[in-house]
Amino acid sequence: MANRKSVRVKTHPALMAVWAALIAVASLLPAIPVIGTGATFSISDVMIPLAGVLFGPWAGAIAAGIGGLIGQLIAPHTVIFGPFQFILAMLGAACAGFAMQRKWFIPIAVTILFGIVWYFSPLGQAAWFTPIGYLVGVIAALVGWFWGGKWISSPNRGLMFAGVFLTTLSGIVCTWSAGNFWALLMFALPKEVWAAVLVIAPVQRILFALGAAIVGTPLLIGLPKISIPVGQMIYESEKEEED
């Protein structure tokens, strides 16, 4: 136990810094257009929820926030919501981190909250169909809650991949729901715009979660082998310390 704690204290901040740098650099990579809006996704959107999976909700949010903020500075063309856009990255990483800790109710609650407040706006009421897409995140979290709680730490690589997919999709949809509401208030987009992305938006988030699982699963397997605790290894260590 003492060895695990000392390894985490020595390596964890450095790995967080490296991951924040990767998120920032990924902002410079070719962007993916959001059909019908003129907005774009960055490859960093794949890296952000993994910060929560690797480091937990709080440290992951810090890493994602720092990486997101630096990314805004070096790639201002990716900034849609202004100087505080990095808050969305922090939210997505935190929600994925809570899912990694098997606190699936938190990403579910966040997604449902933004789905509800969507209807507080007349424009949101006109585009009433938009929050339906958030069900992909709610369903992912429910599957993780009832069946996949231990998948992310399973020795079965297929189950681990599925666990990372469910966890990151939960965080990605939290970011999506919050970003949509932010866009609704900031840009007053008409229902025609929201209708244009109704089908493609959930598919894009699922693809990002698959990309995150492809990147994250080997890291969860390989990093502990070189004495770098990540994911459930950190979570279980913290629980033992609290006990």
Secondary structure, DSSP 8 states (H G I E B T S, - for coil): -HHHHHHHHHHHHHHHHHHHHHHHHHTTS--EE-TTTS-EE-THHHHHHHHHHHH-HHHHHHHHHHHHHHHHHH-GGG-SS-TTTHHHHHHHHHHHHHHHTT-THHHHHHHHHHHHHGGGSHHHHHTTTGGGGGHHHHHHHHHHHHT-TTGGG-SSHHHHHHHHHHHHHHHHHHHHHHHHHHHHHHH---HHHHHHTTTHHHHHHHHHHHHHHHHHHHHHHHGGGGT---THHHHHHHHHHH-
